[in-house]
Amino acid sequence: MTWKDSLPKKPRESLESLLLDAEQYESSYMDSENPTVGQIWVVMALMNQRLQKTEQLVRAQRKALKEMDIEIEVDKHLDEDLKESLKRY
C-alpha cells in the first residue's frame, strides 16, 4: 500500500484529481531542474485557479443577493457556525 492509498477517501480523491489535472503539464515540469518541485508548483497554480473561480462565483452570488434586496450577513453566519463547531470539540 502506498502512502496515497492510506489517505482517507476524500483527500485521496482530491489528490488524484489534482495529479490528473497536472499531468497535462508534465512535459513542462519534467524539463525543470527538479521535476517533483515543478509538479508541486503546477498543482499549486491549478489550486489557485480553482480558488479564483470559487471567489468569482461567491462575488457573483453576493451581487445577485444584493440585487434581490435580500440582506444576508454571510460573515456573521460563518462566525456563528464556527463557534458552534468549536463548542462540539
mmCIF file as gemmi writes it, N, C-alpha and C atoms, coordinates in Angstrom:
data_model
loop_
_atom_site.group_PDB
_atom_site.id
_atom_site.type_symbol
_atom_site.label_atom_id
_atom_site.label_alt_id
_atom_site.label_comp_id
_atom_site.label_asym_id
_atom_site.label_entity_id
_atom_site.label_seq_id
_atom_site.pdbx_PDB_ins_code
_atom_site.Cartn_x
_atom_site.Cartn_y
_atom_site.Cartn_z
_atom_site.occupancy
_atom_site.B_iso_or_equiv
_atom_site.pdbx_formal_charge
_atom_site.auth_seq_id
_atom_site.auth_asym_id
_atom_site.pdbx_PDB_model_num
ATOM 1 N N . MET Axp A 1 ? 0.855 -1.176 0 1 0 ? 1 A 1
ATOM 2 C CA . MET Axp A 1 ? 0 0 0 1 0 ? 1 A 1
ATOM 3 C C . MET Axp A 1 ? 0.905 1.245 0 1 0 ? 1 A 1
ATOM 4 N N . THR Axp A 2 ? 0.607 2.181 -0.889 1 0 ? 2 A 1
ATOM 5 C CA . THR Axp A 2 ? 1.379 3.421 -0.932 1 0 ? 2 A 1
ATOM 6 C C . THR Axp A 2 ? 0.814 4.404 0.071 1 0 ? 2 A 1
ATOM 7 N N . TRP Axp A 3 ? 1.56 5.467 0.323 1 0 ? 3 A 1
ATOM 8 C CA . TRP Axp A 3 ? 1.096 6.481 1.273 1 0 ? 3 A 1
ATOM 9 C C . TRP Axp A 3 ? -0.196 7.124 0.77 1 0 ? 3 A 1
ATOM 10 N N . LYS Axp A 4 ? -0.346 7.247 -0.551 1 0 ? 4 A 1
ATOM 11 C CA . LYS Axp A 4 ? -1.582 7.844 -1.096 1 0 ? 4 A 1
ATOM 12 C C . LYS Axp A 4 ? -2.781 6.946 -0.822 1 0 ? 4 A 1
ATOM 13 N N . ASP Axp A 5 ? -2.562 5.633 -0.928 1 0 ? 5 A 1
ATOM 14 C CA . ASP Axp A 5 ? -3.649 4.683 -0.675 1 0 ? 5 A 1
ATOM 15 C C . ASP Axp A 5 ? -4.094 4.69 0.784 1 0 ? 5 A 1
ATOM 16 N N . SER Axp A 6 ? -3.201 5.105 1.678 1 0 ? 6 A 1
ATOM 17 C CA . SER Axp A 6 ? -3.548 5.113 3.096 1 0 ? 6 A 1
ATOM 18 C C . SER Axp A 6 ? -4.324 6.373 3.505 1 0 ? 6 A 1
ATOM 19 N N . LEU Axp A 7 ? -4.442 7.327 2.582 1 0 ? 7 A 1
ATOM 20 C CA . LEU Axp A 7 ? -5.217 8.537 2.887 1 0 ? 7 A 1
ATOM 21 C C . LEU Axp A 7 ? -6.704 8.214 2.987 1 0 ? 7 A 1
ATOM 22 N N . PRO Axp A 8 ? -7.443 8.991 3.767 1 0 ? 8 A 1
ATOM 23 C CA . PRO Axp A 8 ? -8.903 8.836 3.759 1 0 ? 8 A 1
ATOM 24 C C . PRO Axp A 8 ? -9.444 9.119 2.349 1 0 ? 8 A 1
ATOM 25 N N . LYS Axp A 9 ? -10.615 8.627 2.076 1 0 ? 9 A 1
ATOM 26 C CA . LYS Axp A 9 ? -11.172 8.653 0.721 1 0 ? 9 A 1
ATOM 27 C C . LYS Axp A 9 ? -11.205 10.052 0.095 1 0 ? 9 A 1
ATOM 28 N N . LYS Axp A 10 ? -11.772 11.033 0.781 1 0 ? 10 A 1
ATOM 29 C CA . LYS Axp A 10 ? -11.923 12.364 0.175 1 0 ? 10 A 1
ATOM 30 C C . LYS Axp A 10 ? -10.582 13.033 -0.13 1 0 ? 10 A 1
ATOM 31 N N . PRO Axp A 11 ? -9.629 13.062 0.819 1 0 ? 11 A 1
ATOM 32 C CA . PRO Axp A 11 ? -8.33 13.65 0.476 1 0 ? 11 A 1
ATOM 33 C C . PRO Axp A 11 ? -7.625 12.888 -0.654 1 0 ? 11 A 1
ATOM 34 N N . ARG Axp A 12 ? -7.747 11.559 -0.652 1 0 ? 12 A 1
ATOM 35 C CA . ARG Axp A 12 ? -7.132 10.753 -1.708 1 0 ? 12 A 1
ATOM 36 C C . ARG Axp A 12 ? -7.729 11.093 -3.072 1 0 ? 12 A 1
ATOM 37 N N . GLU Axp A 13 ? -9.05 11.2 -3.129 1 0 ? 13 A 1
ATOM 38 C CA . GLU Axp A 13 ? -9.703 11.538 -4.391 1 0 ? 13 A 1
ATOM 39 C C . GLU Axp A 13 ? -9.323 12.942 -4.848 1 0 ? 13 A 1
ATOM 40 N N . SER Axp A 14 ? -9.21 13.862 -3.902 1 0 ? 14 A 1
ATOM 41 C CA . SER Axp A 14 ? -8.811 15.222 -4.222 1 0 ? 14 A 1
ATOM 42 C C . SER Axp A 14 ? -7.391 15.247 -4.79 1 0 ? 14 A 1
ATOM 43 N N . LEU Axp A 15 ? -6.504 14.516 -4.147 1 0 ? 15 A 1
ATOM 44 C CA . LEU Axp A 15 ? -5.121 14.433 -4.613 1 0 ? 15 A 1
ATOM 45 C C . LEU Axp A 15 ? -5.057 13.814 -6.004 1 0 ? 15 A 1
ATOM 46 N N . GLU Axp A 16 ? -5.777 12.736 -6.205 1 0 ? 16 A 1
ATOM 47 C CA . GLU Axp A 16 ? -5.784 12.077 -7.51 1 0 ? 16 A 1
ATOM 48 C C . GLU Axp A 16 ? -6.297 13.009 -8.595 1 0 ? 16 A 1
ATOM 49 N N . SER Axp A 17 ? -7.309 13.786 -8.278 1 0 ? 17 A 1
ATOM 50 C CA . SER Axp A 17 ? -7.857 14.748 -9.233 1 0 ? 17 A 1
ATOM 51 C C . SER Axp A 17 ? -6.814 15.805 -9.614 1 0 ? 17 A 1
ATOM 52 N N . LEU Axp A 18 ? -6.132 16.329 -8.604 1 0 ? 18 A 1
ATOM 53 C CA . LEU Axp A 18 ? -5.093 17.324 -8.868 1 0 ? 18 A 1
ATOM 54 C C . LEU Axp A 18 ? -3.955 16.744 -9.706 1 0 ? 18 A 1
ATOM 55 N N . LEU Axp A 19 ? -3.541 15.534 -9.377 1 0 ? 19 A 1
ATOM 56 C CA . LEU Axp A 19 ? -2.444 14.925 -10.13 1 0 ? 19 A 1
ATOM 57 C C . LEU Axp A 19 ? -2.838 14.642 -11.571 1 0 ? 19 A 1
ATOM 58 N N . LEU Axp A 20 ? -4.082 14.241 -11.782 1 0 ? 20 A 1
ATOM 59 C CA . LEU Axp A 20 ? -4.555 14.023 -13.153 1 0 ? 20 A 1
ATOM 60 C C . LEU Axp A 20 ? -4.564 15.333 -13.935 1 0 ? 20 A 1
ATOM 61 N N . ASP Axp A 21 ? -5.023 16.403 -13.284 1 0 ? 21 A 1
ATOM 62 C CA . ASP Axp A 21 ? -5.027 17.713 -13.94 1 0 ? 21 A 1
ATOM 63 C C . ASP Axp A 21 ? -3.606 18.184 -14.248 1 0 ? 21 A 1
ATOM 64 N N . ALA Axp A 22 ? -2.683 17.894 -13.35 1 0 ? 22 A 1
ATOM 65 C CA . ALA Axp A 22 ? -1.294 18.323 -13.529 1 0 ? 22 A 1
ATOM 66 C C . ALA Axp A 22 ? -0.596 17.559 -14.649 1 0 ? 22 A 1
ATOM 67 N N . GLU Axp A 23 ? -1.073 16.358 -14.932 1 0 ? 23 A 1
ATOM 68 C CA . GLU Axp A 23 ? -0.436 15.532 -15.974 1 0 ? 23 A 1
ATOM 69 C C . GLU Axp A 23 ? -0.394 16.228 -17.331 1 0 ? 23 A 1
ATOM 70 N N . GLN Axp A 24 ? -1.363 17.077 -17.602 1 0 ? 24 A 1
ATOM 71 C CA . GLN Axp A 24 ? -1.37 17.749 -18.906 1 0 ? 24 A 1
ATOM 72 C C . GLN Axp A 24 ? -0.196 18.713 -19.067 1 0 ? 24 A 1
ATOM 73 N N . TYR Axp A 25 ? 0.478 19.035 -17.953 1 0 ? 25 A 1
ATOM 74 C CA . TYR Axp A 25 ? 1.635 19.929 -17.99 1 0 ? 25 A 1
ATOM 75 C C . TYR Axp A 25 ? 2.936 19.172 -17.717 1 0 ? 25 A 1
ATOM 76 N N . GLU Axp A 26 ? 2.871 17.851 -17.8 1 0 ? 26 A 1
ATOM 77 C CA . GLU Axp A 26 ? 4.015 17.016 -17.451 1 0 ? 26 A 1
ATOM 78 C C . GLU Axp A 26 ? 5.258 17.354 -18.264 1 0 ? 26 A 1
ATOM 79 N N . SER Axp A 27 ? 5.092 17.625 -19.532 1 0 ? 27 A 1
ATOM 80 C CA . SER Axp A 27 ? 6.268 17.932 -20.358 1 0 ? 27 A 1
ATOM 81 C C . SER Axp A 27 ? 6.969 19.191 -19.87 1 0 ? 27 A 1
ATOM 82 N N . SER Axp A 28 ? 6.214 20.126 -19.308 1 0 ? 28 A 1
ATOM 83 C CA . SER Axp A 28 ? 6.818 21.355 -18.795 1 0 ? 28 A 1
ATOM 84 C C . SER Axp A 28 ? 7.597 21.099 -17.518 1 0 ? 28 A 1
ATOM 85 N N . TYR Axp A 29 ? 6.971 20.463 -16.521 1 0 ? 29 A 1
ATOM 86 C CA . TYR Axp A 29 ? 7.683 20.304 -15.253 1 0 ? 29 A 1
ATOM 87 C C . TYR Axp A 29 ? 8.759 19.224 -15.317 1 0 ? 29 A 1
ATOM 88 N N . MET Axp A 30 ? 8.649 18.292 -16.259 1 0 ? 30 A 1
ATOM 89 C CA . MET Axp A 30 ? 9.699 17.292 -16.399 1 0 ? 30 A 1
ATOM 90 C C . MET Axp A 30 ? 10.988 17.908 -16.959 1 0 ? 30 A 1
ATOM 91 N N . ASP Axp A 31 ? 10.871 19.032 -17.648 1 0 ? 31 A 1
ATOM 92 C CA . ASP Axp A 31 ? 12.045 19.736 -18.175 1 0 ? 31 A 1
ATOM 93 C C . ASP Axp A 31 ? 12.7 20.628 -17.126 1 0 ? 31 A 1
ATOM 94 N N . SER Axp A 32 ? 12.095 20.732 -15.943 1 0 ? 32 A 1
ATOM 95 C CA . SER Axp A 32 ? 12.643 21.609 -14.912 1 0 ? 32 A 1
ATOM 96 C C . SER Axp A 32 ? 13.829 20.938 -14.221 1 0 ? 32 A 1
ATOM 97 N N . GLU Axp A 33 ? 14.553 21.742 -13.449 1 0 ? 33 A 1
ATOM 98 C CA . GLU Axp A 33 ? 15.704 21.231 -12.7 1 0 ? 33 A 1
ATOM 99 C C . GLU Axp A 33 ? 15.289 20.143 -11.72 1 0 ? 33 A 1
ATOM 100 N N . ASN Axp A 34 ? 14.13 20.34 -11.113 1 0 ? 34 A 1
ATOM 101 C CA . ASN Axp A 34 ? 13.62 19.382 -10.135 1 0 ? 34 A 1
ATOM 102 C C . ASN Axp A 34 ? 12.15 19.106 -10.479 1 0 ? 34 A 1
ATOM 103 N N . PRO Axp A 35 ? 11.888 18.048 -11.254 1 0 ? 35 A 1
ATOM 104 C CA . PRO Axp A 35 ? 10.516 17.77 -11.697 1 0 ? 35 A 1
ATOM 105 C C . PRO Axp A 35 ? 9.493 17.648 -10.569 1 0 ? 35 A 1
ATOM 106 N N . THR Axp A 36 ? 9.901 17.106 -9.425 1 0 ? 36 A 1
ATOM 107 C CA . THR Axp A 36 ? 8.97 16.964 -8.303 1 0 ? 36 A 1
ATOM 108 C C . THR Axp A 36 ? 8.51 18.327 -7.814 1 0 ? 36 A 1
ATOM 109 N N . VAL Axp A 37 ? 9.453 19.241 -7.666 1 0 ? 37 A 1
ATOM 110 C CA . VAL Axp A 37 ? 9.108 20.593 -7.226 1 0 ? 37 A 1
ATOM 111 C C . VAL Axp A 37 ? 8.296 21.288 -8.311 1 0 ? 37 A 1
ATOM 112 N N . GLY Axp A 38 ? 8.666 21.069 -9.567 1 0 ? 38 A 1
ATOM 113 C CA . GLY Axp A 38 ? 7.899 21.643 -10.675 1 0 ? 38 A 1
ATOM 114 C C . GLY Axp A 38 ? 6.449 21.186 -10.656 1 0 ? 38 A 1
ATOM 115 N N . GLN Axp A 39 ? 6.253 19.901 -10.378 1 0 ? 39 A 1
ATOM 116 C CA . GLN Axp A 39 ? 4.892 19.362 -10.307 1 0 ? 39 A 1
ATOM 117 C C . GLN Axp A 39 ? 4.113 20.007 -9.17 1 0 ? 39 A 1
ATOM 118 N N . ILE Axp A 40 ? 4.769 20.207 -8.045 1 0 ? 40 A 1
ATOM 119 C CA . ILE Axp A 40 ? 4.108 20.857 -6.909 1 0 ? 40 A 1
ATOM 120 C C . ILE Axp A 40 ? 3.67 22.262 -7.29 1 0 ? 40 A 1
ATOM 121 N N . TRP Axp A 41 ? 4.54 23.013 -7.977 1 0 ? 41 A 1
ATOM 122 C CA . TRP Axp A 41 ? 4.187 24.371 -8.391 1 0 ? 41 A 1
ATOM 123 C C . TRP Axp A 41 ? 3.027 24.364 -9.39 1 0 ? 41 A 1
ATOM 124 N N . VAL Axp A 42 ? 3.012 23.39 -10.286 1 0 ? 42 A 1
ATOM 125 C CA . VAL Axp A 42 ? 1.893 23.286 -11.233 1 0 ? 42 A 1
ATOM 126 C C . VAL Axp A 42 ? 0.598 23.027 -10.48 1 0 ? 42 A 1
ATOM 127 N N . VAL Axp A 43 ? 0.629 22.112 -9.517 1 0 ? 43 A 1
ATOM 128 C CA . VAL Axp A 43 ? -0.568 21.804 -8.729 1 0 ? 43 A 1
ATOM 129 C C . VAL Axp A 43 ? -1.014 23.024 -7.931 1 0 ? 43 A 1
ATOM 130 N N . MET Axp A 44 ? -0.047 23.772 -7.386 1 0 ? 44 A 1
ATOM 131 C CA . MET Axp A 44 ? -0.411 24.987 -6.647 1 0 ? 44 A 1
ATOM 132 C C . MET Axp A 44 ? -1.078 26.004 -7.583 1 0 ? 44 A 1
ATOM 133 N N . ALA Axp A 45 ? -0.575 26.118 -8.801 1 0 ? 45 A 1
ATOM 134 C CA . ALA Axp A 45 ? -1.187 27.035 -9.765 1 0 ? 45 A 1
ATOM 135 C C . ALA Axp A 45 ? -2.604 26.579 -10.108 1 0 ? 45 A 1
ATOM 136 N N . LEU Axp A 46 ? -2.798 25.28 -10.262 1 0 ? 46 A 1
ATOM 137 C CA . LEU Axp A 46 ? -4.136 24.751 -10.55 1 0 ? 46 A 1
ATOM 138 C C . LEU Axp A 46 ? -5.088 25.001 -9.382 1 0 ? 46 A 1
ATOM 139 N N . MET Axp A 47 ? -4.591 24.822 -8.165 1 0 ? 47 A 1
ATOM 140 C CA . MET Axp A 47 ? -5.419 25.085 -6.985 1 0 ? 47 A 1
ATOM 141 C C . MET Axp A 47 ? -5.766 26.572 -6.903 1 0 ? 47 A 1
ATOM 142 N N . ASN Axp A 48 ? -4.814 27.426 -7.243 1 0 ? 48 A 1
ATOM 143 C CA . ASN Axp A 48 ? -5.072 28.858 -7.235 1 0 ? 48 A 1
ATOM 144 C C . ASN Axp A 48 ? -6.152 29.218 -8.254 1 0 ? 48 A 1
ATOM 145 N N . GLN Axp A 49 ? -6.108 28.598 -9.421 1 0 ? 49 A 1
ATOM 146 C CA . GLN Axp A 49 ? -7.162 28.834 -10.421 1 0 ? 49 A 1
ATOM 147 C C . GLN Axp A 49 ? -8.529 28.428 -9.879 1 0 ? 49 A 1
ATOM 148 N N . ARG Axp A 50 ? -8.586 27.283 -9.227 1 0 ? 50 A 1
ATOM 149 C CA . ARG Axp A 50 ? -9.855 26.822 -8.642 1 0 ? 50 A 1
ATOM 150 C C . ARG Axp A 50 ? -10.348 27.803 -7.586 1 0 ? 50 A 1
ATOM 151 N N . LEU Axp A 51 ? -9.43 28.284 -6.758 1 0 ? 51 A 1
ATOM 152 C CA . LEU Axp A 51 ? -9.79 29.248 -5.721 1 0 ? 51 A 1
ATOM 153 C C . LEU Axp A 51 ? -10.318 30.538 -6.328 1 0 ? 51 A 1
ATOM 154 N N . GLN Axp A 52 ? -9.654 31.025 -7.365 1 0 ? 52 A 1
ATOM 155 C CA . GLN Axp A 52 ? -10.103 32.252 -8.022 1 0 ? 52 A 1
ATOM 156 C C . GLN Axp A 52 ? -11.492 32.089 -8.625 1 0 ? 52 A 1
ATOM 157 N N . LYS Axp A 53 ? -11.75 30.938 -9.242 1 0 ? 53 A 1
ATOM 158 C CA . LYS Axp A 53 ? -13.08 30.672 -9.802 1 0 ? 53 A 1
ATOM 159 C C . LYS Axp A 53 ? -14.133 30.653 -8.701 1 0 ? 53 A 1
ATOM 160 N N . THR Axp A 54 ? -13.796 30.036 -7.57 1 0 ? 54 A 1
ATOM 161 C CA . THR Axp A 54 ? -14.722 29.979 -6.438 1 0 ? 54 A 1
ATOM 162 C C . THR Axp A 54 ? -15.012 31.377 -5.916 1 0 ? 54 A 1
ATOM 163 N N . GLU Axp A 55 ? -13.963 32.197 -5.785 1 0 ? 55 A 1
ATOM 164 C CA . GLU Axp A 55 ? -14.145 33.575 -5.307 1 0 ? 55 A 1
ATOM 165 C C . GLU Axp A 55 ? -15.015 34.373 -6.268 1 0 ? 55 A 1
ATOM 166 N N . GLN Axp A 56 ? -14.827 34.185 -7.566 1 0 ? 56 A 1
ATOM 167 C CA . GLN Axp A 56 ? -15.665 34.87 -8.554 1 0 ? 56 A 1
ATOM 168 C C . GLN Axp A 56 ? -17.123 34.446 -8.401 1 0 ? 56 A 1
ATOM 169 N N . LEU Axp A 57 ? -17.348 33.173 -8.198 1 0 ? 57 A 1
ATOM 170 C CA . LEU Axp A 57 ? -18.706 32.664 -8.019 1 0 ? 57 A 1
ATOM 171 C C . LEU Axp A 57 ? -19.35 33.254 -6.769 1 0 ? 57 A 1
ATOM 172 N N . VAL Axp A 58 ? -18.6 33.307 -5.679 1 0 ? 58 A 1
ATOM 173 C CA . VAL Axp A 58 ? -19.134 33.873 -4.43 1 0 ? 58 A 1
ATOM 174 C C . VAL Axp A 58 ? -19.476 35.345 -4.632 1 0 ? 58 A 1
ATOM 175 N N . ARG Axp A 59 ? -18.59 36.091 -5.296 1 0 ? 59 A 1
ATOM 176 C CA . ARG Axp A 59 ? -18.877 37.514 -5.548 1 0 ? 59 A 1
ATOM 177 C C . ARG Axp A 59 ? -20.139 37.671 -6.397 1 0 ? 59 A 1
ATOM 178 N N . ALA Axp A 60 ? -20.291 36.829 -7.401 1 0 ? 60 A 1
ATOM 179 C CA . ALA Axp A 60 ? -21.474 36.897 -8.258 1 0 ? 60 A 1
ATOM 180 C C . ALA Axp A 60 ? -22.731 36.564 -7.463 1 0 ? 60 A 1
ATOM 181 N N . GLN Axp A 61 ? -22.645 35.579 -6.583 1 0 ? 61 A 1
ATOM 182 C CA . GLN Axp A 61 ? -23.802 35.205 -5.77 1 0 ? 61 A 1
ATOM 183 C C . GLN Axp A 61 ? -24.165 36.326 -4.802 1 0 ? 61 A 1
ATOM 184 N N . ARG Axp A 62 ? -23.157 36.93 -4.187 1 0 ? 62 A 1
ATOM 185 C CA . ARG Axp A 62 ? -23.426 38.034 -3.262 1 0 ? 62 A 1
ATOM 186 C C . ARG Axp A 62 ? -24.064 39.209 -4.008 1 0 ? 62 A 1
ATOM 187 N N . LYS Axp A 63 ? -23.562 39.482 -5.215 1 0 ? 63 A 1
ATOM 188 C CA . LYS Axp A 63 ? -24.12 40.576 -6.012 1 0 ? 63 A 1
ATOM 189 C C . LYS Axp A 63 ? -25.582 40.282 -6.356 1 0 ? 63 A 1
ATOM 190 N N . ALA Axp A 64 ? -25.853 39.037 -6.738 1 0 ? 64 A 1
ATOM 191 C CA . ALA Axp A 64 ? -27.228 38.659 -7.076 1 0 ? 64 A 1
ATOM 192 C C . ALA Axp A 64 ? -28.137 38.791 -5.866 1 0 ? 64 A 1
ATOM 193 N N . LEU Axp A 65 ? -27.654 38.401 -4.693 1 0 ? 65 A 1
ATOM 194 C CA . LEU Axp A 65 ? -28.465 38.521 -3.479 1 0 ? 65 A 1
ATOM 195 C C . LEU Axp A 65 ? -28.729 39.981 -3.137 1 0 ? 65 A 1
ATOM 196 N N . LYS Axp A 66 ? -27.711 40.826 -3.311 1 0 ? 66 A 1
ATOM 197 C CA . LYS Axp A 66 ? -27.905 42.255 -3.044 1 0 ? 66 A 1
ATOM 198 C C . LYS Axp A 66 ? -28.934 42.849 -3.99 1 0 ? 66 A 1
ATOM 199 N N . GLU Axp A 67 ? -28.892 42.425 -5.251 1 0 ? 67 A 1
ATOM 200 C CA . GLU Axp A 67 ? -29.851 42.925 -6.235 1 0 ? 67 A 1
ATOM 201 C C . GLU Axp A 67 ? -31.266 42.466 -5.928 1 0 ? 67 A 1
ATOM 202 N N . MET Axp A 68 ? -31.39 41.364 -5.21 1 0 ? 68 A 1
ATOM 203 C CA . MET Axp A 68 ? -32.709 40.854 -4.823 1 0 ? 68 A 1
ATOM 204 C C . MET Axp A 68 ? -33.187 41.51 -3.537 1 0 ? 68 A 1
ATOM 205 N N . ASP Axp A 69 ? -32.401 42.427 -3.004 1 0 ? 69 A 1
ATOM 206 C CA . ASP Axp A 69 ? -32.715 43.105 -1.752 1 0 ? 69 A 1
ATOM 207 C C . ASP Axp A 69 ? -32.862 42.14 -0.587 1 0 ? 69 A 1
ATOM 208 N N . ILE Axp A 70 ? -32.071 41.068 -0.612 1 0 ? 70 A 1
ATOM 209 C CA . ILE Axp A 70 ? -32.053 40.129 0.497 1 0 ? 70 A 1
ATOM 210 C C . ILE Axp A 70 ? -30.815 40.456 1.32 1 0 ? 70 A 1
ATOM 211 N N . GLU Axp A 71 ? -31.042 40.762 2.573 1 0 ? 71 A 1
ATOM 212 C CA . GLU Axp A 71 ? -29.921 41.127 3.434 1 0 ? 71 A 1
ATOM 213 C C . GLU Axp A 71 ? -29.419 39.896 4.168 1 0 ? 71 A 1
ATOM 214 N N . ILE Axp A 72 ? -28.243 39.474 3.792 1 0 ? 72 A 1
ATOM 215 C CA . ILE Axp A 72 ? -27.635 38.3 4.415 1 0 ? 72 A 1
ATOM 216 C C . ILE Axp A 72 ? -26.252 38.689 4.889 1 0 ? 72 A 1
ATOM 217 N N . GLU Axp A 73 ? -25.991 38.422 6.15 1 0 ? 73 A 1
ATOM 218 C CA . GLU Axp A 73 ? -24.676 38.699 6.704 1 0 ? 73 A 1
ATOM 219 C C . GLU Axp A 73 ? -23.902 37.38 6.72 1 0 ? 73 A 1
ATOM 220 N N . VAL Axp A 74 ? -23.258 37.094 5.589 1 0 ? 74 A 1
ATOM 221 C CA . VAL Axp A 74 ? -22.575 35.821 5.426 1 0 ? 74 A 1
ATOM 222 C C . VAL Axp A 74 ? -21.511 35.622 6.49 1 0 ? 74 A 1
ATOM 223 N N . ASP Axp A 75 ? -20.692 36.651 6.727 1 0 ? 75 A 1
ATOM 224 C CA . ASP Axp A 75 ? -19.608 36.507 7.696 1 0 ? 75 A 1
ATOM 225 C C . ASP Axp A 75 ? -20.151 36.229 9.092 1 0 ? 75 A 1
ATOM 226 N N . LYS Axp A 76 ? -21.285 36.851 9.442 1 0 ? 76 A 1
ATOM 227 C CA . LYS Axp A 76 ? -21.88 36.617 10.76 1 0 ? 76 A 1
ATOM 228 C C . LYS Axp A 76 ? -22.285 35.161 10.9 1 0 ? 76 A 1
ATOM 229 N N . HIS Axp A 77 ? -22.908 34.605 9.849 1 0 ? 77 A 1
ATOM 230 C CA . HIS Axp A 77 ? -23.317 33.205 9.894 1 0 ? 77 A 1
ATOM 231 C C . HIS Axp A 77 ? -22.104 32.288 9.976 1 0 ? 77 A 1
ATOM 232 N N . LEU Axp A 78 ? -21.038 32.619 9.255 1 0 ? 78 A 1
ATOM 233 C CA . LEU Axp A 78 ? -19.827 31.812 9.315 1 0 ? 78 A 1
ATOM 234 C C . LEU Axp A 78 ? -19.242 31.821 10.717 1 0 ? 78 A 1
ATOM 235 N N . ASP Axp A 79 ? -19.205 32.994 11.349 1 0 ? 79 A 1
ATOM 236 C CA . ASP Axp A 79 ? -18.689 33.095 12.71 1 0 ? 79 A 1
ATOM 237 C C . ASP Axp A 79 ? -19.526 32.268 13.678 1 0 ? 79 A 1
ATOM 238 N N . GLU Axp A 80 ? -20.849 32.337 13.54 1 0 ? 80 A 1
ATOM 239 C CA . GLU Axp A 80 ? -21.731 31.583 14.426 1 0 ? 80 A 1
ATOM 240 C C . GLU Axp A 80 ? -21.544 30.081 14.215 1 0 ? 80 A 1
ATOM 241 N N . ASP Axp A 81 ? -21.44 29.66 12.949 1 0 ? 81 A 1
ATOM 242 C CA . ASP Axp A 81 ? -21.221 28.242 12.653 1 0 ? 81 A 1
ATOM 243 C C . ASP Axp A 81 ? -19.897 27.765 13.228 1 0 ? 81 A 1
ATOM 244 N N . LEU Axp A 82 ? -18.866 28.596 13.137 1 0 ? 82 A 1
ATOM 245 C CA . LEU Axp A 82 ? -17.562 28.241 13.681 1 0 ? 82 A 1
ATOM 246 C C . LEU Axp A 82 ? -17.629 28.085 15.197 1 0 ? 82 A 1
ATOM 247 N N . LYS Axp A 83 ? -18.311 29.005 15.856 1 0 ? 83 A 1
ATOM 248 C CA . LYS Axp A 83 ? -18.449 28.926 17.323 1 0 ? 83 A 1
ATOM 249 C C . LYS Axp A 83 ? -19.151 27.631 17.717 1 0 ? 83 A 1
ATOM 250 N N . GLU Axp A 84 ? -20.23 27.293 17.018 1 0 ? 84 A 1
ATOM 251 C CA . GLU Axp A 84 ? -20.966 26.078 17.334 1 0 ? 84 A 1
ATOM 252 C C . GLU Axp A 84 ? -20.101 24.839 17.098 1 0 ? 84 A 1
ATOM 253 N N . SER Axp A 85 ? -19.338 24.857 16.012 1 0 ? 85 A 1
ATOM 254 C CA . SER Axp A 85 ? -18.465 23.732 15.705 1 0 ? 85 A 1
ATOM 255 C C . SER Axp A 85 ? -17.395 23.56 16.77 1 0 ? 85 A 1
ATOM 256 N N . LEU Axp A 86 ? -16.812 24.673 17.204 1 0 ? 86 A 1
ATOM 257 C CA . LEU Axp A 86 ? -15.761 24.614 18.224 1 0 ? 86 A 1
ATOM 258 C C . LEU Axp A 86 ? -16.305 24.155 19.566 1 0 ? 86 A 1
ATOM 259 N N . LYS Axp A 87 ? -17.561 24.473 19.869 1 0 ? 87 A 1
ATOM 260 C CA . LYS Axp A 87 ? -18.16 24.043 21.123 1 0 ? 87 A 1
ATOM 261 C C . LYS Axp A 87 ? -18.249 22.515 21.182 1 0 ? 87 A 1
ATOM 262 N N . ARG Axp A 88 ? -18.419 21.877 20.036 1 0 ? 88 A 1
ATOM 263 C CA . ARG Axp A 88 ? -18.541 20.418 19.996 1 0 ? 88 A 1
ATOM 264 C C . ARG Axp A 88 ? -17.218 19.728 20.296 1 0 ? 88 A 1
ATOM 265 N N . TYR Axp A 89 ? -16.128 20.45 20.12 1 0 ? 89 A 1
ATOM 266 C CA . TYR Axp A 89 ? -14.805 19.848 20.327 1 0 ? 89 A 1
ATOM 267 C C . TYR Axp A 89 ? -14.232 20.381 21.57 1 0 ? 89 A 1
